[in-house]
Amino acid sequence: MELLTLLKAVEEAVGRVSSIRNGPRAIDLDVLFFDNEIIDTRAATDRATLDNLKGHLMVPHPRITEREFVLRPLNE
């Protein structure tokens, strides 16, 4: 959770403001991987869907396969 707090602070410092979900933003920091760790800070009973991620950290990033703009540089 310390990492998530730090990332949110950096996003805010750079100028990210809440807007339309998945809309354009000044910056978006995502943790794609962290070694071979699997992290999900949600309660076990809340893990059936990806609709409740706000305020939580999931690593690897839960939607990494949907984002070509992430996969291309990762592949390089």
Beta strands, then each sheet from edge to edge (+ up, - down):
strand 1: 39-40
strand 2: 58-59
sheet 1: 1+ 2-
end
